[in-house]
């Protein structure tokens, strides 16, 4: 049972990390812009974020094993579709389906464990699940980088097929069905409105980079997105069984913990989206080496989890959630320092260690605050909401900060090109492809010295944009520490 739930969850976690390493190869293979690449990531995250709470509720009502198997099968079929995609449009479509499958299998995997183990062994089982999923999440980028380098980006998706087959076989053989005795109402209206709200904001922010704010698609999507989120609050107030019980937010600690989560995970999601592009397209790292660079951060979080979980008992709730994000902010600032040609050991290892320490200090105490801020019988709902907020943070941050990156890159590159003697045709070709960021290729027909100068200008422009984004991530982390200082109580419980 543990093997099935760990392998099933790992598919979703691996895909959310390994795909980032494959993005530069995917961008080159499909001749994609950074907006296209954003959609490859965002389409998956959008549906997973919007549907994960409904997926858990459906599992409770229809059967946790059934929902787990359905999610696994859907994820596997979508993975095959992603692997065979020959253009960005079909890849995005199948990534949406992957997100729907992940929203069914991830909450069901933990629900199966909770329902199948007694109180004495449940903690150990959940701990084992958490440990192994953390390890697979850490290995995801390494595996993805190795597959990209030695096979192709398509295999990042195909690898899910044998995993899914093993999960389905073990589940049919060993996992019993379980469900709650009374039928549970699903807040379908809340699901639809939340999905529309997220989709509207993501479409508006991403497409604004290429179309501009006045384009009807952009302005219309943003209006629909914001209006849907306002409507979502009204729907949840009146729903008999709301997807997000608004009464939980009466707790100042719960509200503060989720606002902190939104800001901190926005910074984390942005970093892990852009950093592989920096290493592969600008610094010249291999995909495998890029996948391995974040291991110190992930291993620090994993190895210090028990220690950081005890910080609340020694120092209260507030202090770790101020100190942790501030350490993470220092890590992001350190990432803003390296220039083109930076080596890993001298320029990137220290920032990864500092970021890892900051996250290690933050993550376990944050979970503790979320669980302690509500009544015990609402702990599962509170945890699900906080998980969804973390995923929404990454989705929205990549859409919004992508605009910052594109604008900073374009501004810096245009300034550099102004100093070069280029024909109008070459300038037009470069300007029309600026949305490829570090994947922008030097136009053909220019001499070698000019080509080298353009290539250098592209690299410097990317590093400039990356520095702006890292400082933005640092500011988000500092803001999350500020939220902790104002809203998180020092005492252990505050409802």
C-alpha positions in Angstrom: 0.0 0.0 0.0 2.8 2.4 0.9 4.6 1.5 -2.3 1.6 2.3 -4.4 0.8 5.6 -2.7 4.5 6.7 -2.8 5.0 5.8 -6.5 1.7 7.5 -7.4 2.4 10.7 -5.6 6.0 10.7 -6.9 4.8 10.8 -10.5 3.1 14.1 -9.8 6.0 15.5 -7.8 8.6 14.4 -10.3 6.7 16.0 -13.2 6.5 19.3 -11.3 10.3 19.5 -10.9 11.8 17.5 -13.8 9.9 19.4 -16.5 11.6 22.7 -15.4 15.0 21.2 -16.3 13.6 20.1 -19.7 12.2 23.5 -20.6 15.3 24.8 -22.4 15.5 21.7 -24.6 11.8 21.8 -25.1 11.9 25.5 -26.1 14.7 24.8 -28.6 13.0 21.7 -30.1 9.6 23.3 -30.5 10.9 26.8 -31.4 8.9 28.1 -28.4 8.9 31.5 -26.8 9.1 32.1 -23.0 5.3 32.6 -23.1 4.9 29.1 -24.6 7.2 27.7 -21.9 5.2 29.4 -19.2 2.1 27.7 -20.5 3.8 24.3 -20.3 4.3 24.9 -16.6 1.2 26.9 -15.8 -1.4 24.6 -17.5 -0.4 21.8 -15.2 -0.2 23.9 -12.1 -3.5 25.7 -12.8 -5.7 22.6 -12.9 -3.8 20.9 -10.0 -4.3 24.0 -7.9 -7.9 24.5 -8.7 -9.1 20.9 -8.4 -6.9 19.3 -5.6 -9.5 20.1 -2.9 -12.4 18.7 -5.1 -10.2 15.7 -5.8 -9.9 14.9 -2.1 -13.6 15.3 -1.5 -14.5 13.1 -4.5 -12.2 10.4 -3.1 -14.0 10.5 0.3 -17.4 10.1 -1.4 -16.8 7.8 -4.4 -13.9 5.8 -3.0 -10.3 6.7 -2.4 -8.8 3.7 -4.3 -11.1 4.4 -7.2 -10.1 8.1 -7.4 -6.5 7.1 -7.0 -6.6 4.7 -9.8 -8.6 7.1 -12.0 -6.0 9.9 -11.4 -3.1 7.5 -12.0 -4.6 6.3 -15.3 -5.5 9.8 -16.5 -2.0 11.0 -15.6 -0.3 8.1 -17.5 -2.5 8.7 -20.7 -1.8 12.4 -20.6 2.0 11.7 -20.1 2.0 9.6 -23.3 0.2 12.5 -25.1 2.8 15.0 -23.7 5.6 12.7 -24.9 4.3 12.5 -28.4 3.4 16.2 -28.7 5.0 17.8 -31.8 3.9 21.4 -31.0 3.3 23.6 -27.9 -0.5 23.6 -28.3 -0.9 19.9 -27.9 1.7 19.7 -25.2 -0.2 22.4 -23.2 -3.5 20.5 -23.7 -2.1 17.2 -22.4 -0.4 19.1 -19.5 -3.9 20.3 -18.5 -5.1 16.7 -18.4 -2.0 15.8 -16.4 -3.0 18.4 -13.8 -6.5 17.0 -13.6 -5.1 13.5 -13.0 -2.6 14.8 -10.4 -5.5 16.5 -8.5 -7.2 13.2 -8.2 -4.3 11.0 -7.2 -2.3 13.2 -4.8 -5.0 13.8 -2.1 -6.2 10.3 -2.5 -2.8 8.8 -1.8 -2.6 10.4 1.7 -6.3 9.6 2.3 -5.7 5.9 1.6 -2.9 5.9 4.2 -5.0 7.7 6.8 -7.9 5.3 6.3 -5.9 2.1 6.2 -3.4 2.5 9.1 -4.4 2.6 12.8 -3.5 5.5 15.0 -0.3 3.8 16.2 1.2 3.2 12.8 -0.4 6.1 10.9 2.3 8.6 11.9 5.0 6.3 10.8 3.3 5.6 7.5 2.7 9.3 6.7 6.4 10.0 7.7 7.6 7.2 5.4 5.4 8.6 2.6 6.7 12.2 3.2 10.3 11.0 3.3 10.2 9.0 0.1 8.2 11.7 -1.8 10.8 14.2 -0.7 13.6 12.0 -2.1 11.8 11.5 -5.4 11.2 15.2 -5.6 14.9 15.8 -5.1 15.8 13.2 -7.7 13.2 14.4 -10.2 15.4 17.2 -11.7 18.4 14.9 -11.9 16.5 12.2 -13.7 14.9 14.8 -15.9 18.2 16.3 -16.8 19.8 12.9 -17.5 16.9 11.9 -19.8 17.1 15.2 -21.7 20.8 14.9 -22.1 21.0 11.2 -23.1 17.6 10.7 -24.8 15.2 13.7 -25.3 12.8 15.8 -23.5 10.0 13.5 -24.6 11.3 10.8 -22.1 10.6 13.1 -19.2 7.0 12.3 -19.8 7.3 8.7 -21.0 9.0 7.7 -17.7 5.6 8.0 -16.0 4.1 5.1 -18.0 6.0 2.2 -16.3 5.5 3.9 -12.9 1.8 4.2 -13.5 1.5 0.6 -14.5 3.2 -0.5 -11.3 0.9 1.7 -9.2 -2.2 0.4 -10.9 -1.1 -3.3 -10.5 -0.1 -2.9 -6.8 -3.3 -0.9 -6.0 -5.6 -3.5 -7.6 -3.7 -6.2 -5.7 -3.1 -4.7 -2.2 -5.0 -1.4 -1.7 -8.5 -1.8 -0.2 -11.4 0.5 -1.1 -12.5 3.1 1.5 -14.9 5.9 1.6 -16.9 7.9 4.2 -20.3 6.4 5.2 -22.4 9.4 4.5 -22.5 11.0 1.0 -20.5 14.2 0.8 -21.6 17.1 -1.2 -19.1 18.5 -3.7 -18.9 22.3 -4.1 -19.0 22.1 -7.9 -19.9 25.8 -8.3 -16.9 26.7 -6.2 -14.7 24.5 -8.3 -15.9 26.1 -11.6 -15.6 29.7 -10.3 -12.2 29.1 -8.7 -10.9 27.5 -12.0 -12.3 30.4 -14.0 -10.7 32.9 -11.7 -7.2 31.3 -11.8 -7.4 30.7 -15.6 -8.5 34.3 -16.2 -5.6 35.8 -14.2 -3.0 33.4 -15.7 -4.1 34.0 -19.3 -4.2 37.8 -18.8 -0.8 38.1 -17.1 1.0 35.7 -19.4 -0.4 37.0 -22.7 0.2 40.6 -21.6 3.9 40.1 -22.2 3.4 39.7 -26.0 0.0 41.3 -26.7 0.0 44.3 -24.3 -2.5 45.3 -21.6 -5.0 46.9 -24.0 -5.6 43.7 -26.1 -9.2 42.5 -25.5 -8.0 39.0 -24.7 -5.7 40.3 -21.9 -8.0 42.9 -20.4 -11.0 40.6 -20.7 -9.3 37.7 -19.1 -8.1 39.8 -16.2 -11.6 41.2 -15.6 -13.1 37.7 -15.7 -10.3 36.4 -13.4 -10.7 39.1 -10.7 -14.5 39.1 -11.0 -14.5 35.3 -10.6 -12.4 35.4 -7.4 -14.8 38.0 -5.9 -17.7 35.7 -6.9 -15.8 32.7 -5.4 -16.0 34.4 -2.0 -19.7 35.0 -2.3 -20.3 31.4 -3.5 -18.3 29.9 -0.6 -20.2 32.0 1.9 -23.5 30.5 0.7 -22.4 26.9 -0.1 -23.8 24.2 2.1 -20.5 22.3 1.9 -17.9 24.9 0.8 -14.7 23.9 -0.9 -12.9 26.6 1.2 -14.7 27.2 4.5 -14.2 30.9 5.0 -14.9 30.6 8.7 -11.3 29.2 9.1 -9.9 32.5 8.1 -11.4 34.1 11.2 -8.3 32.7 12.9 -5.6 35.4 12.6 -2.9 32.7 12.7 -4.5 30.7 9.9 -5.0 33.8 7.7 -1.4 34.9 8.4 0.0 31.4 7.7 -1.7 31.3 4.3 -0.7 34.8 3.3 2.9 33.9 4.3 2.6 30.8 2.2 1.4 32.7 -0.8 4.3 35.2 -0.7 7.1 32.7 0.2 6.0 30.0 -2.3 5.6 32.6 -5.0 9.3 33.4 -4.6 10.2 29.7 -4.6 8.1 28.8 -7.7 9.6 31.8 -9.6 13.1 30.7 -8.8 12.8 27.1 -9.8 11.1 28.1 -13.1 13.9 30.5 -14.2 17.1 29.1 -12.7 17.4 26.1 -15.1 17.2 28.5 -18.1 20.0 30.6 -16.6 22.3 27.5 -16.1 21.6 25.8 -19.4 21.1 28.7 -21.8 23.4 31.3 -20.3 26.0 29.5 -18.1 26.4 26.5 -20.5 25.6 23.8 -18.0 24.4 20.4 -19.1 20.9 19.3 -18.3 22.1 16.6 -15.9 24.3 19.0 -14.0 21.5 21.6 -13.9 19.2 18.9 -12.4 21.7 18.2 -9.7 22.4 21.8 -8.6 19.4 22.1 -6.3 20.1 18.9 -4.4 21.8 20.7 -1.5 18.7 22.8 -0.9 16.3 19.8 -1.1 18.5 17.6 1.1 18.9 20.3 3.7 15.1 20.7 3.9 14.8 16.9 4.2 17.5 16.3 6.7 16.6 19.2 9.0 12.8 18.6 9.0 12.8 16.9 12.4 15.0 19.6 13.9 12.9 22.5 12.4 9.7 20.8 13.6 11.0 21.3 17.2 11.7 25.0 16.8 8.1 25.9 17.6 8.4 24.1 21.0 11.6 26.0 21.9 11.0 29.4 20.3 7.2 29.7 19.7 5.5 30.0 16.4 6.5 33.5 15.4 10.3 33.5 15.5 11.1 30.6 13.1 8.6 32.1 10.6 10.4 35.5 10.7 14.0 34.1 10.7 13.4 31.4 8.0 12.0 33.7 5.2 14.8 36.3 6.0 17.4 33.6 5.5 15.7 32.6 2.3 15.7 36.2 1.2 19.5 36.3 1.8 19.8 33.2 -0.5 17.9 34.9 -3.3 20.1 38.0 -3.0 23.2 35.7 -3.3 21.7 34.3 -6.5 21.5 37.8 -7.9 25.3 38.2 -7.7 26.9 35.8 -10.2 27.5 37.0 -13.8 28.0 35.1 -17.0 30.5 32.3 -16.7 29.9 31.7 -13.0 31.1 28.3 -11.6 28.8 26.2 -9.4 31.2 25.7 -6.5 32.3 29.4 -6.2 29.0 31.1 -7.2 25.9 28.9 -6.7 26.6 26.3 -3.9 26.5 28.9 -1.1 23.2 30.5 -2.3 21.6 27.0 -2.5 22.8 26.2 1.0 21.5 29.5 2.4 18.2 29.0 0.6 17.9 25.5 1.9 18.5 26.6 5.5 15.9 29.3 5.1 13.3 26.8 3.8 14.2 24.2 6.4 13.6 26.7 9.2 10.3 27.8 7.6 8.4 24.8 6.2 7.8 22.6 9.3 6.9 25.5 11.6 4.5 26.8 8.9 2.7 23.4 8.8 2.5 23.4 12.6 0.9 26.8 12.7 -1.6 25.8 10.0 -2.6 22.7 12.0 -2.6 24.4 15.4 -4.7 27.4 14.3 -7.9 25.4 13.7 -9.9 22.8 15.6 -8.6 19.2 15.3 -11.5 18.1 13.2 -10.8 20.8 10.6 -7.0 20.0 10.4 -7.4 18.0 7.2 -9.3 20.8 5.5 -6.8 23.4 6.7 -3.9 21.4 5.4 -5.6 21.0 2.0 -6.3 24.7 1.8 -2.7 25.6 2.7 -1.4 23.1 0.1 -3.6 24.6 -2.6 -2.5 28.1 -1.6 1.2 27.1 -2.1 0.4 25.7 -5.6 -1.7 28.8 -6.5 1.3 31.0 -5.4 3.6 29.3 -7.9 1.1 29.5 -10.7 0.4 33.2 -10.3 4.0 34.2 -9.6 5.3 32.6 -12.7 2.6 34.4 -14.7 3.3 37.8 -13.1 7.1 37.7 -12.6 7.4 36.4 -16.2 6.3 39.9 -17.3 9.1 41.5 -15.2 11.7 39.1 -16.7 10.7 39.8 -20.3 10.6 43.6 -19.8 14.0 43.7 -18.0 15.6 41.4 -20.6 14.2 43.4 -23.6 15.3 46.7 -22.1 18.8 45.6 -21.4 19.3 43.9 -24.7 18.0 46.9 -26.7 20.5 49.1 -24.8 23.4 46.7 -25.7 22.3 46.4 -29.3 22.3 50.2 -29.7 26.1 50.1 -29.4 26.5 47.6 -32.2 26.6 48.3 -36.0 23.7 46.1 -37.1 21.5 46.2 -40.2 17.8 47.0 -39.7 16.8 43.5 -40.8 19.0 41.9 -38.1 17.6 44.3 -35.5 14.0 43.5 -36.5 14.7 39.7 -36.3 16.2 40.0 -32.8 13.4 42.2 -31.6 10.7 39.9 -32.9 12.3 37.0 -31.0 13.0 38.7 -27.7 10.3 36.6 -26.0 12.6 33.6 -26.3 14.9 35.2 -23.6 18.1 33.1 -23.3 16.9 30.8 -26.1 17.1 33.7 -28.6 19.4 32.6 -31.4 21.8 35.0 -33.3 20.5 35.8 -36.8 22.2 34.1 -39.7 24.3 36.1 -42.1 26.3 38.2 -39.6 30.1 37.9 -39.3 31.7 36.0 -36.4 32.7 39.0 -34.4 29.2 40.5 -34.6 27.7 37.2 -33.8 29.8 36.8 -30.7 28.9 40.4 -29.6 25.2 39.6 -30.0 25.5 36.4 -28.1 27.3 38.1 -25.3 24.6 40.8 -25.2 21.8 38.2 -25.0 23.6 36.5 -22.1 24.2 39.7 -20.2 20.5 40.8 -20.8 19.3 37.5 -19.3 21.5 37.8 -16.3 20.2 41.4 -15.8 16.6 40.2 -15.9 17.4 37.2 -13.6 18.9 39.6 -11.1 15.8 41.8 -11.1 13.7 38.7 -10.5 15.9 37.4 -7.7 15.6 40.7 -5.9 11.9 40.5 -6.4 11.9 37.0 -4.8 14.0 38.4 -1.9 11.4 41.2 -1.4 8.6 38.6 -1.4 10.5 36.6 1.3 11.0 39.7 3.4 7.3 40.5 3.1 6.4 37.0 4.2 8.6 37.6 7.3 6.8 40.8 7.9 3.4 39.0 7.7 4.7 36.5 10.3 5.8 39.3 12.7 2.3 40.9 12.5 -0.1 38.0 12.2 1.6 34.8 13.7 1.2 34.5 17.5 4.1 33.8 19.7 2.0 31.3 21.7 1.4 27.8 20.5 -2.3 28.2 19.9 -4.4 31.1 18.7 -7.8 30.5 17.2 
